[in-house]
Amino acid sequence: MTHKLIHTPDYLLVVDNSEIKEGDWCLDDCNVEFKVIEKGHAGLLRSTGVTFVEAACKKIISHLPLSNSPILEGVNLLPPLEQEDDVERLIKIEQEASYKQGKGTISWYEQEKRKEYYNKAKEKFKYTEEDMKRIYEKGYSSGRNELSSRESDEVKYSFIQSLLQPKMPVGFECETITMNKGYTDEKDYPYQECEIPKTTTNSQGQIVWVGKYIY
């Protein structure tokens, strides 16, 4: 089951169109997160001192706090972001693209160069953009044929900027389990199978979805 991730300054969010009830956390069409304290008439939802139009809101069903933001109480968590496999994942993507373009595979030496300079680059709290420019000019291009010294400064430095930014996923592929869902309508079968997210419990007793991020 694949879910699109919504990025806000404070969270990565998964939302859906399920029924909104009092106590649910929601996201409005301006990417404002809020908790419903009252569900009123005429399709209105009320948070602390603010009223939202229900039709413009979606229920938050899973989330990951960013920048030390608080956990949304009662909402399942997404697992921590995967950082350690980034460079391996990028090399694999590049290998596949190179093979499809008939350029052959990337040599062991070039792979090691990518790992060396990538790992230096992602230490964003240690290296500034100016440091990155010097790192690049001193030899990063020796491991990346497509970013040779003949490339324009705009191309080189836009790549440097991309390395300085944290890698953020665009989706989450959630593992699922099959459950039986009961129906009261006699016209339906008494039970019908449905898929629900597979979860685990972390050391703090919080429910966390099981799966992997999509970049």
N, CA, C and O of each residue as an XYZ file, in Angstrom:
860
protein
N       0.849     -1.183      0.000
C       0.000      0.000      0.000
C       0.889      1.240      0.000
O       1.642      1.465      0.948
N       0.806      2.041     -1.056
C       1.681      3.202     -1.193
C       0.912      4.479     -0.876
O      -0.193      4.687     -1.377
N       1.499      5.326     -0.047
C       0.872      6.585      0.356
C       1.748      7.756     -0.072
O       2.970      7.711      0.068
N       1.123      8.789     -0.588
C       1.825     10.033     -0.882
C       2.097     10.774      0.428
O       1.231     10.836      1.302
N       3.293     11.331      0.559
C       3.634     12.095      1.760
C       3.412     13.579      1.524
O       3.763     14.110      0.471
N       2.836     14.233      2.497
C       2.673     15.685      2.471
C       3.734     16.289      3.382
O       3.871     15.888      4.538
N       4.481     17.252      2.856
C       5.543     17.909      3.625
C       5.008     19.229      4.174
O       4.478     20.047      3.423
N       5.143     19.433      5.463
C       4.914     20.744      6.066
C       6.203     21.112      6.801
O       7.073     20.255      6.961
N       6.351     22.342      7.247
C       7.589     22.693      7.968
C       7.851     21.833      9.199
O       9.002     21.661      9.601
N       6.796     21.293      9.798
C       6.944     20.576     11.067
C       6.749     19.070     10.982
O       7.117     18.351     11.911
N       6.169     18.570      9.870
C       5.828     17.146      9.813
C       5.918     16.582      8.397
O       5.826     17.313      7.411
N       6.100     15.264      8.321
C       5.730     14.478      7.149
C       4.400     13.819      7.500
O       4.263     13.231      8.573
N       3.423     13.913      6.603
C       2.067     13.478      6.936
C       1.499     12.540      5.884
O       1.780     12.668      4.692
N       0.689     11.587      6.355
C      -0.173     10.793      5.482
C      -1.607     11.126      5.864
O      -1.976     11.055      7.037
N      -2.412     11.489      4.876
C      -3.807     11.843      5.136
C      -4.711     10.984      4.274
O      -4.266     10.378      3.299
N      -5.997     10.933      4.644
C      -6.980     10.271      3.790
C      -8.327     10.958      3.935
O      -8.469     11.936      4.669
N      -9.311     10.430      3.223
C     -10.642     11.043      3.207
C     -11.627     10.368      4.145
O     -12.838     10.519      3.987
N     -11.116      9.621      5.124
C     -12.024      8.941      6.051
C     -12.766      9.949      6.921
O     -12.383     11.114      7.020
N     -13.829      9.473      7.542
C     -14.688     10.362      8.332
C     -13.907     11.021      9.466
O     -13.139     10.366     10.170
N     -14.114     12.309      9.628
C     -13.451     13.072     10.685
C     -14.354     13.114     11.921
O     -15.544     13.413     11.829
N     -13.764     12.811     13.068
C     -14.519     12.800     14.319
C     -13.822     13.697     15.337
O     -12.679     14.112     15.144
N     -14.525     13.983     16.407
C     -13.918     14.771     17.480
C     -12.708     14.023     18.035
O     -12.760     12.813     18.255
N     -11.622     14.756     18.257
C     -10.392     14.173     18.742
C      -9.410     13.813     17.647
O      -8.255     13.499     17.936
N      -9.852     13.852     16.369
C      -8.951     13.550     15.255
C      -8.052     14.740     14.950
O      -8.407     15.894     15.189
N      -6.869     14.419     14.410
C      -5.978     15.446     13.879
C      -6.220     15.551     12.376
O      -6.355     14.539     11.689
N      -6.273     16.781     11.873
C      -6.600     17.015     10.468
C      -5.640     18.021      9.845
O      -4.882     18.707     10.531
N      -5.703     18.083      8.517
C      -4.913     19.042      7.745
C      -5.864     19.790      6.832
O      -6.636     19.176      6.094
N      -5.812     21.135      6.879
C      -6.693     21.897      5.992
C      -5.985     22.171      4.669
O      -4.835     21.772      4.481
N      -6.667     22.847      3.760
C      -6.115     23.052      2.416
C      -4.979     24.073      2.391
O      -4.403     24.322      1.332
N      -4.649     24.664      3.533
C      -3.482     25.555      3.635
C      -2.342     24.891      4.414
O      -1.413     25.558      4.869
N      -2.432     23.560      4.558
C      -1.415     22.779      5.272
C      -1.265     23.189      6.730
O      -0.157     23.232      7.264
N      -2.393     23.490      7.368
C      -2.418     23.788      8.795
C      -2.904     22.541      9.532
O      -3.984     22.025      9.245
N      -2.091     22.053     10.498
C      -2.499     20.894     11.278
C      -3.321     21.364     12.473
O      -2.978     22.356     13.116
N      -4.391     20.660     12.764
C      -5.203     21.038     13.925
C      -5.936     19.816     14.469
O      -6.170     18.839     13.758
N      -6.291     19.899     15.751
C      -7.043     18.826     16.398
C      -8.491     19.253     16.571
O      -8.774     20.344     17.066
N      -9.397     18.391     16.162
C     -10.835     18.707     16.241
C     -11.301     18.567     17.687
O     -11.182     17.499     18.286
N     -11.823     19.639     18.232
C     -12.387     19.556     19.578
C     -13.912     19.531     19.546
O     -14.558     19.184     20.535
N     -14.482     19.904     18.394
C     -15.940     19.871     18.250
C     -16.298     19.761     16.774
O     -15.734     20.454     15.927
N     -17.245     18.878     16.485
C     -17.748     18.745     15.127
C     -19.149     19.336     15.109
O     -20.086     18.754     15.656
N     -19.283     20.498     14.475
C     -20.540     21.217     14.504
C     -21.444     20.908     13.331
O     -21.253     19.921     12.622
N     -22.425     21.759     13.138
C     -23.377     21.609     12.046
C     -22.822     22.292     10.791
O     -21.820     23.006     10.840
N     -23.499     22.051      9.678
C     -23.170     22.685      8.394
C     -21.739     22.407      7.953
O     -21.102     23.240      7.308
N     -21.232     21.201      8.317
C     -19.917     20.799      7.848
C     -18.771     21.614      8.406
O     -17.811     21.898      7.689
N     -18.850     22.004      9.694
C     -17.800     22.795     10.308
C     -17.065     21.981     11.379
O     -17.659     21.188     12.110
N     -15.771     22.208     11.439
C     -14.936     21.595     12.469
C     -14.341     22.711     13.311
O     -13.925     23.742     12.783
N     -14.301     22.507     14.606
C     -13.783     23.560     15.471
C     -12.542     23.079     16.214
O     -12.543     22.020     16.842
N     -11.475     23.888     16.127
C     -10.293     23.688     16.938
C     -10.275     24.802     17.969
O     -11.260     25.526     18.109
N      -9.177     24.952     18.692
C      -9.124     25.972     19.742
C      -9.242     27.371     19.129
O      -8.279     27.880     18.555
N     -10.399     27.980     19.247
C     -10.612     29.344     18.775
C     -10.697     29.510     17.278
O     -10.795     30.638     16.794
N     -10.662     28.410     16.515
C     -10.662     28.505     15.056
C     -11.683     27.521     14.488
O     -11.836     26.409     14.995
N     -12.379     27.941     13.432
C     -13.342     27.074     12.756
C     -12.840     26.733     11.355
O     -12.371     27.605     10.623
N     -12.943     25.456     10.990
C     -12.508     24.985      9.682
C     -13.695     24.390      8.932
O     -14.623     23.863      9.545
N     -13.660     24.476      7.615
C     -14.678     23.856      6.774
C     -14.271     22.411      6.535
O     -13.196     22.147      5.996
N     -15.116     21.482      6.928
C     -14.763     20.067      6.873
C     -14.419     19.607      5.459
O     -13.522     18.783      5.281
N     -15.117     20.125      4.457
C     -14.888     19.693      3.075
C     -13.474     20.006      2.589
O     -12.986     19.383      1.646
N     -12.813     20.976      3.237
C     -11.457     21.372      2.829
C     -10.387     20.716      3.697
O      -9.220     21.102      3.636
N     -10.773     19.728      4.506
C      -9.832     19.106      5.441
C      -9.736     17.604      5.205
O     -10.679     16.972      4.730
N      -8.582     17.048      5.546
C      -8.366     15.609      5.473
C      -7.836     15.114      6.815
O      -7.141     15.833      7.534
N      -8.179     13.879      7.130
C      -7.756     13.286      8.396
C      -6.303     12.827      8.309
O      -5.911     12.186      7.334
N      -5.502     13.154      9.328
C      -4.117     12.700      9.409
C      -4.106     11.299     10.021
O      -4.571     11.101     11.144
N      -3.569     10.324      9.269
C      -3.587      8.943      9.751
C      -2.192      8.441     10.155
O      -2.081      7.415     10.826
N      -1.144      9.143      9.761
C       0.203      8.797     10.208
C       1.106     10.016     10.019
O       0.825     10.877      9.186
N       2.182     10.086     10.789
C       3.017     11.289     10.712
C       4.417     11.019     11.241
O       4.663     10.043     11.949
N       5.336     11.925     10.870
C       6.687     11.937     11.417
C       7.034     13.364     11.785
O       7.100     14.217     10.900
N       7.260     13.662     13.070
C       7.644     15.025     13.458
C       9.015     15.385     12.902
O       9.917     14.547     12.869
N       9.172     16.638     12.465
C      10.444     17.168     11.989
C      10.856     18.327     12.881
O      10.008     18.954     13.516
N      12.135     18.612     12.931
C      12.660     19.772     13.671
C      12.177     19.811     15.112
O      11.813     20.869     15.625
N      12.176     18.642     15.768
C      11.796     18.545     17.186
C      10.356     18.963     17.446
O      10.025     19.399     18.549
N       9.494     18.833     16.437
C       8.073     19.140     16.630
C       7.428     18.070     17.511
O       7.896     16.931     17.540
N       6.357     18.425     18.232
C       5.727     17.445     19.120
C       4.989     16.352     18.341
O       4.544     16.568     17.214
N       4.870     15.193     18.954
C       4.094     14.095     18.364
C       2.610     14.441     18.439
O       2.146     14.990     19.438
N       1.874     14.120     17.386
C       0.424     14.332     17.367
C      -0.224     13.185     18.144
O      -0.257     12.047     17.676
N      -0.724     13.490     19.301
C      -1.256     12.470     20.205
C      -2.386     11.675     19.540
O      -3.331     12.241     18.990
N      -2.256     10.344     19.610
C      -3.296      9.481     19.077
C      -3.146      9.140     17.607
O      -3.955      8.388     17.064
N      -2.111      9.686     16.942
C      -1.883      9.426     15.513
C      -0.674      8.507     15.373
O       0.359      8.729     16.005
N      -0.807      7.475     14.541
C       0.315      6.560     14.308
C       1.529      7.304     13.766
O       1.403      8.346     13.123
N       2.709      6.749     14.039
C       3.962      7.352     13.584
C       4.472      6.664     12.326
O       4.206      5.484     12.097
N       5.207      7.418     11.515
C       6.033      6.855     10.454
C       7.402      6.548     11.044
O       7.800      7.203     12.008
N       8.138      5.585     10.508
C       9.464      5.276     11.052
C      10.442      6.409     10.807
O      10.193      7.254      9.947
N      11.552      6.451     11.542
C      12.584      7.485     11.313
C      13.080      7.435      9.877
O      13.081      6.379      9.245
N      13.499      8.581      9.373
C      14.005      8.655      8.004
C      15.267      7.826      7.859
O      16.107      7.775      8.758
N      15.383      7.176      6.702
C      16.542      6.335      6.416
C      17.648      7.223      5.860
O      17.492      7.827      4.799
N      18.754      7.299      6.573
C      19.867      8.125      6.126
C      21.067      7.298      5.668
O      21.781      7.681      4.741
N      21.280      6.157      6.329
C      22.528      5.447      6.106
C      22.642      4.822      4.722
O      23.753      4.566      4.258
N      21.518      4.570      4.052
C      21.578      3.888      2.762
C      21.460      4.843      1.586
O      21.354      4.387      0.447
N      21.475      6.163      1.818
C      21.260      7.118      0.745
C      22.260      6.956     -0.390
O      21.863      6.883     -1.553
N      23.537      6.899     -0.077
C      24.544      6.869     -1.123
C      24.481      5.556     -1.897
O      24.670      5.553     -3.114
N      24.223      4.460     -1.228
C      24.076      3.186     -1.920
C      22.872      3.214     -2.856
O      22.917      2.698     -3.972
N      21.805      3.823     -2.377
C      20.587      3.922     -3.205
C      20.845      4.770     -4.444
O      20.404      4.417     -5.537
N      21.556      5.885     -4.285
C      21.847      6.755     -5.423
C      22.741      6.061     -6.440
O      22.543      6.206     -7.646
N      23.725      5.309     -5.958
C      24.612      4.580     -6.870
C      23.811      3.535     -7.653
O      24.010      3.365     -8.855
N      22.910      2.843     -6.965
C      22.097      1.828     -7.640
C      21.240      2.461     -8.735
O      21.137      1.923     -9.838
N      20.625      3.609     -8.427
C      19.807      4.308     -9.418
C      20.662      4.709    -10.613
O      20.250      4.556    -11.763
N      21.852      5.223    -10.332
C      22.737      5.673    -11.404
C      23.227      4.492    -12.243
O      23.340      4.600    -13.464
N      23.516      3.368    -11.588
C      23.939      2.170    -12.307
C      22.857      1.727    -13.294
O      23.151      1.412    -14.447
N      21.616      1.705    -12.834
C      20.512      1.268    -13.685
C      20.333      2.208    -14.866
O      20.110      1.764    -15.992
N      20.432      3.526    -14.606
C      20.280      4.502    -15.685
C      21.416      4.379    -16.694
O      21.190      4.461    -17.901
N      22.640      4.180    -16.198
C      23.797      4.052    -17.076
C      23.672      2.818    -17.965
O      23.986      2.863    -19.154
N      23.212      1.721    -17.378
C      23.059      0.482    -18.143
C      22.003      0.643    -19.236
O      22.206      0.201    -20.367
N      20.870      1.280    -18.897
C      19.802      1.470    -19.873
C      20.242      2.370    -21.023
O      19.774      2.214    -22.151
N      21.144      3.315    -20.737
C      21.633      4.231    -21.769
C      22.789      3.651    -22.569
O      23.342      4.322    -23.441
N      23.163      2.393    -22.276
C      24.225      1.736    -23.015
C      25.620      2.210    -22.667
O      26.551      2.012    -23.448
N      25.789      2.841    -21.491
C      27.089      3.368    -21.089
C      27.887      2.391    -20.233
O      29.002      2.698    -19.811
N      27.324      1.226    -19.980
C      28.022      0.261    -19.135
C      27.821      0.565    -17.655
O      27.033      1.438    -17.292
N      28.529     -0.150    -16.819
C      28.382      0.023    -15.374
C      29.426      0.992    -14.832
O      30.424      1.289    -15.488
N      29.172      1.472    -13.624
C      30.088      2.392    -12.957
C      31.161      1.582    -12.245
O      30.851      0.651    -11.502
N      32.406      1.930    -12.469
C      33.510      1.146    -11.909
C      33.542      1.225    -10.392
O      32.942      2.110     -9.783
N      34.262      0.269     -9.793
C      34.417      0.263     -8.334
C      35.060      1.558     -7.863
O      34.641      2.123     -6.853
N      36.077      2.037     -8.585
C      36.767      3.275     -8.207
C      35.797      4.450     -8.191
O      35.784      5.241     -7.248
N      34.981      4.559     -9.244
C      34.031      5.674     -9.315
C      32.995      5.577     -8.200
O      32.584      6.598     -7.648
N      32.566      4.356     -7.862
C      31.618      4.180     -6.768
C      32.224      4.646     -5.450
O      31.563      5.320     -4.660
N      33.483      4.284     -5.215
C      34.142      4.681     -3.967
C      34.300      6.201     -3.894
O      34.171      6.789     -2.820
N      34.581      6.843     -5.050
C      34.676      8.298     -5.075
C      33.334      8.929     -4.711
O      33.283      9.889     -3.942
N      32.268      8.399     -5.256
C      30.935      8.928     -4.941
C      30.654      8.821     -3.449
O      30.170      9.772     -2.833
N      30.960      7.648     -2.861
C      30.727      7.444     -1.439
C      31.556      8.414     -0.598
O      31.062      9.010      0.359
N      32.826      8.557     -0.977
C      33.738      9.417     -0.206
C      33.231     10.849     -0.158
O      33.117     11.431      0.920
N      32.926     11.420     -1.316
C      32.550     12.826     -1.349
C      31.105     13.051     -0.943
O      30.768     14.102     -0.400
N      30.253     12.076     -1.201
C      28.878     12.195     -0.738
C      28.833     12.241      0.784
O      28.159     13.089      1.369
N      29.552     11.324      1.419
C      29.529     11.277      2.883
C      30.120     12.533      3.504
O      29.684     12.958      4.574
N      31.121     13.140      2.839
C      31.621     14.432      3.315
C      30.556     15.502      3.156
O      30.351     16.333      4.040
N      29.883     15.467      2.013
C      28.930     16.525      1.699
C      27.722     16.525      2.618
O      27.210     17.588      2.967
N      27.259     15.341      3.015
C      26.014     15.293      3.779
C      26.189     15.684      5.247
O      25.203     15.801      5.975
N      27.419     15.885      5.684
C      27.636     16.395      7.037
C      27.370     17.893      7.030
O      28.281     18.708      7.170
N      26.096     18.231      6.864
C      25.725     19.619      6.577
C      26.047     20.577      7.723
O      26.150     21.783      7.497
N      26.205     20.078      8.933
C      26.507     20.973     10.037
C      28.008     21.227     10.159
O      28.442     22.088     10.925
N      28.800     20.462      9.389
C      30.240     20.623      9.442
C      30.769     21.385      8.237
O      31.748     22.123      8.348
N      30.125     21.209      7.080
C      30.609     21.816      5.847
C      29.635     22.874      5.346
O      28.435     22.625      5.231
N      30.169     24.065      5.047
C      29.363     25.131      4.456
C      29.336     24.964      2.938
O      30.001     24.086      2.389
N      28.569     25.806      2.274
C      28.515     25.756      0.819
C      29.887     26.085      0.224
O      30.283     25.490     -0.779
N      30.604     27.016      0.826
C      31.945     27.343      0.331
C      32.884     26.148      0.481
O      33.688     25.872     -0.410
N      32.782     25.440      1.603
C      33.576     24.230      1.779
C      33.260     23.226      0.677
O      34.152     22.579      0.128
N      31.981     23.113      0.370
C      31.558     22.159     -0.653
C      32.136     22.513     -2.014
O      32.532     21.631     -2.776
N      32.183     23.802     -2.317
C      32.752     24.227     -3.602
C      34.223     23.831     -3.694
O      34.693     23.383     -4.740
N      34.945     24.002     -2.581
C      36.364     23.632     -2.579
C      36.534     22.118     -2.700
O      37.411     21.637     -3.418
N      35.684     21.374     -1.988
C      35.727     19.914     -2.087
C      35.510     19.488     -3.528
O      36.213     18.621     -4.047
N      34.536     20.105     -4.162
C      34.234     19.749     -5.557
C      35.433     20.032     -6.455
O      35.865     19.174     -7.224
N      35.963     21.251     -6.345
C      37.047     21.652     -7.242
C      38.300     20.800     -7.026
O      39.096     20.636     -7.951
N      38.483     20.262     -5.832
C      39.694     19.499     -5.541
C      39.628     18.049     -6.008
O      40.635     17.342     -5.973
N      38.457     17.601     -6.443
C      38.485     16.225     -6.929
C      37.177     15.487     -6.996
O      37.146     14.321     -7.390
N      36.094     16.134     -6.620
C      34.835     15.399     -6.672
C      34.516     14.956     -8.090
O      33.984     13.866     -8.299
N      34.840     15.798     -9.063
C      34.521     15.472    -10.454
C      35.284     14.245    -10.941
O      34.874     13.621    -11.920
N      36.378     13.886    -10.283
C      37.137     12.717    -10.718
C      36.342     11.434    -10.547
O      36.666     10.417    -11.160
N      35.315     11.473     -9.728
C      34.490     10.283     -9.541
C      33.138     10.376    -10.194
O      32.340      9.444    -10.093
N      32.852     11.506    -10.881
C      31.546     11.662    -11.529
C      31.766     12.209    -12.932
O      31.944     13.414    -13.109
N      31.756     11.339    -13.919
C      32.025     11.768    -15.293
C      31.039     12.822    -15.773
O      31.393     13.722    -16.535
N      29.784     12.698    -15.313
C      28.770     13.618    -15.823
C      28.891     15.021    -15.237
O      28.232     15.948    -15.709
N      29.726     15.185    -14.213
C      29.950     16.503    -13.632
C      31.439     16.841    -13.746
O      32.116     17.076    -12.746
N      31.915     16.858    -14.949
C      33.335     17.129    -15.183
C      33.610     18.617    -15.053
O      32.693     19.422    -14.893
N      34.898     18.970    -15.124
C      35.282     20.371    -14.997
C      34.738     21.216    -16.139
O      34.734     22.444    -16.060
N      34.282     20.562    -17.195
C      33.738     21.317    -18.324
C      32.307     21.791    -18.078
O      31.784     22.629    -18.812
N      31.683     21.241    -17.036
C      30.318     21.667    -16.743
C      30.317     23.109    -16.227
O      31.306     23.591    -15.674
N      29.191     23.776    -16.421
C      29.077     25.167    -15.988
C      29.033     25.247    -14.465
O      28.686     24.280    -13.787
N      29.387     26.411    -13.946
C      29.304     26.620    -12.500
C      27.876     26.417    -12.011
O      27.656     25.897    -10.917
N      26.910     26.826    -12.821
C      25.506     26.686    -12.416
C      25.152     25.230    -12.171
O      24.487     24.907    -11.186
N      25.594     24.348    -13.064
C      25.319     22.924    -12.906
C      26.028     22.375    -11.671
O      25.429     21.661    -10.867
N      27.322     22.717    -11.528
C      28.098     22.183    -10.413
C      27.536     22.649     -9.073
O      27.377     21.849     -8.151
N      27.240     23.926     -8.968
C      26.840     24.439     -7.669
C      25.390     24.115     -7.327
O      25.025     24.082     -6.151
N      24.558     23.875     -8.343
C      23.200     23.416     -8.047
C      23.255     21.995     -7.490
O      22.441     21.621     -6.646
N      24.224     21.201     -7.971
C      24.409     19.855     -7.426
C      24.912     19.937     -5.989
O      24.461     19.181     -5.129
N      25.836     20.844     -5.727
C      26.332     21.048     -4.364
C      25.182     21.417     -3.433
O      25.073     20.886     -2.328
N      24.325     22.331     -3.886
C      23.177     22.733     -3.072
C      22.293     21.536     -2.761
O      21.781     21.408     -1.649
N      22.113     20.650     -3.753
C      21.245     19.496     -3.537
C      21.819     18.568     -2.472
O      21.067     17.953     -1.716
N      23.156     18.461     -2.404
C      23.775     17.628     -1.384
C      23.666     18.252      0.006
O      23.621     17.540      1.009
N      23.626     19.564      0.060
C      23.519     20.242      1.355
C      22.124     20.136      1.946
O      21.938     20.328      3.148
N      21.136     19.829      1.098
C      19.766     19.721      1.574
C      19.501     18.300      2.065
O      19.994     17.340      1.472
N      18.728     18.157      3.143
C      18.374     16.808      3.584
C      17.528     16.116      2.533
O      16.692     16.753      1.893
N      17.732     14.818      2.346
C      16.957     14.060      1.378
C      15.593     13.745      1.976
O      15.508     13.101      3.022
N      14.522     14.194      1.321
C      13.175     13.991      1.832
C      12.401     13.058      0.907
O      12.429     13.238     -0.310
N      11.711     12.065      1.464
C      10.955     11.126      0.644
C       9.677     11.756      0.100
O       9.178     12.745      0.638
N       9.156     11.167     -0.974
C       7.903     11.655     -1.575
C       6.737     10.729     -1.254
O       5.577     11.108     -1.417
N       7.041      9.523     -0.802
C       5.978      8.577     -0.492
C       6.424      7.558      0.527
O       7.593      7.506      0.911
N       5.466      6.737      0.967
C       5.770      5.675      1.929
C       5.032      4.417      1.501
O       3.810      4.420      1.354
N       5.788      3.336      1.301
C       5.206      2.051      0.931
C       5.009      1.234      2.204
O       5.956      0.696      2.777
N       3.768      1.162      2.618
C       3.439      0.532      3.898
C       3.137     -0.951      3.712
O       2.373     -1.332      2.826
N       3.741     -1.777      4.551
C       3.367     -3.185      4.571
C       1.959     -3.303      5.154
O       1.549     -2.491      5.983
N       1.230     -4.321      4.710
C      -0.155     -4.466      5.151
C      -0.412     -5.872      5.675
O       0.346     -6.806      5.414
N      -1.497     -5.989      6.418
C      -2.008     -7.292      6.831
C      -3.476     -7.355      6.436
O      -4.149     -6.330      6.333
N      -3.955     -8.558      6.219
C      -5.345     -8.756      5.786
C      -6.222     -9.029      6.993
O      -5.919     -9.889      7.820
N      -7.316     -8.280      7.079
C      -8.276     -8.442      8.174
C      -9.656     -8.702      7.599
O      -9.910     -8.408      6.431
N     -10.542     -9.249      8.406
C     -11.936     -9.405      8.024
C     -12.736     -8.223      8.535
O     -12.690     -7.895      9.721
N     -13.466     -7.588      7.640
C     -14.278     -6.435      8.007
C     -15.742     -6.850      8.008
O     -16.245     -7.370      7.012
N     -16.415     -6.622      9.111
C     -17.811     -7.027      9.221
C     -18.773     -6.023      8.594
O     -18.506     -4.822      8.577
N     -19.898     -6.528      8.079
C     -20.948     -5.682      7.508
C     -22.277     -6.049      8.147
O     -22.527     -7.210      8.470
N     -23.119     -5.053      8.322
C     -24.441     -5.301      8.894
C     -25.523     -5.397      7.832
O     -26.615     -5.897      8.103
N     -25.234     -4.926      6.631
C     -26.196     -4.986      5.540
C     -26.342     -6.436      5.084
O     -25.358     -7.064      4.694
N     -27.552     -6.964      5.131
C     -27.772     -8.363      4.785
C     -27.462     -8.645      3.321
O     -27.234     -9.799      2.958
N     -27.448     -7.627      2.474
C     -27.164     -7.826      1.061
C     -25.684     -8.122      0.819
O     -25.312     -8.682     -0.213
N     -24.853     -7.739      1.778
C     -23.413     -7.994      1.661
C     -23.070     -9.332      2.300
O     -23.840     -9.877      3.090
N     -21.919     -9.839      1.949
C     -21.424    -11.007      2.648
C     -21.189    -10.620      4.106
O     -20.909     -9.457      4.396
N     -21.297    -11.562      5.008
C     -21.121    -11.209      6.432
C     -19.734    -10.666      6.738
O     -19.569     -9.858      7.653
N     -18.730    -11.106      5.976
C     -17.378    -10.593      6.183
C     -16.703    -10.362      4.828
O     -16.945    -11.083      3.860
N     -15.862     -9.351      4.791
C     -15.102     -9.047      3.582
C     -13.683     -8.702      3.975
O     -13.459     -7.978      4.945
N     -12.724     -9.218      3.225
C     -11.325     -8.954      3.549
C     -10.945     -7.521      3.231
O     -11.401     -6.963      2.233
N     -10.114     -6.919      4.071
C      -9.590     -5.582      3.817
C      -8.142     -5.528      4.272
O      -7.716     -6.313      5.119
N      -7.388     -4.595      3.702
C      -5.973     -4.429      4.030
C      -5.813     -3.263      5.000
O      -6.371     -2.186      4.786
N      -5.055     -3.483      6.058
C      -4.758     -2.410      7.007
C      -3.243     -2.327      7.180
O      -2.547     -3.317      6.959
N      -2.716     -1.151      7.574
C      -1.270     -1.018      7.740
C      -0.715     -1.962      8.805
O      -1.308     -2.137      9.870
N       0.424     -2.563      8.499
C       1.136     -3.355      9.496
C       1.872     -2.399     10.420
O       2.482     -1.437      9.954
N       1.824     -2.649     11.715
C       2.439     -1.737     12.678
C       3.322     -2.497     13.670
O       3.231     -3.715     13.820
N       4.167     -1.735     14.328
C       4.966     -2.250     15.427
C       4.922     -1.219     16.551
O       4.394     -0.123     16.363
N       5.462     -1.555     17.700
C       5.483     -0.631     18.834
C       6.924     -0.305     19.194
O       7.738     -1.208     19.390
N       7.246      0.999     19.282
C       8.625      1.379     19.601
C       8.866      1.347     21.108
O       7.975      0.997     21.881
N      10.068      1.713     21.512
C      10.450      1.616     22.927
C       9.668      2.574     23.820
O       9.621      2.398     25.037
N       9.048      3.601     23.205
C       8.229      4.535     23.980
C       6.758      4.124     24.017
O       5.918      4.848     24.551
N       6.450      2.953     23.444
C       5.075      2.471     23.445
C       4.209      3.094     22.369
O       2.984      2.997     22.437
N       4.820      3.736     21.367
C       4.071      4.384     20.298
C       3.928      3.443     19.101
O       4.834      2.666     18.802
N       2.795      3.519     18.428
C       2.517      2.653     17.279
C       3.158      3.248     16.030
O       2.936      4.413     15.702
N       3.961      2.431     15.330
C       4.724      2.894     14.166
C       4.391      2.014     12.964
O       4.384      0.787     13.065
N       4.116      2.654     11.827
C       3.881      1.895     10.599
C       5.152      1.168     10.175
O       6.262      1.644     10.413
N       4.974      0.005      9.541
C       6.094     -0.768      9.007
C       6.128     -0.602      7.484
O       5.104     -0.755      6.820
N       7.284     -0.295      6.943
C       7.403     -0.116      5.502
C       8.682      0.621      5.153
O       9.613      0.677      5.956
N       8.728      1.189      3.951
C       9.928      1.903      3.509
C       9.533      3.179      2.769
O       8.455      3.277      2.184
N      10.442      4.152      2.817
C      10.203      5.419      2.155
C      10.534      5.312      0.661
O      11.384      4.525      0.243
N       9.840      6.124     -0.113
C      10.063      6.214     -1.555
C      10.642      7.597     -1.847
O      10.078      8.609     -1.431
N      11.782      7.639     -2.572
C      12.461      8.906     -2.842
C      12.353      9.272     -4.310
O      12.866     10.310     -4.727
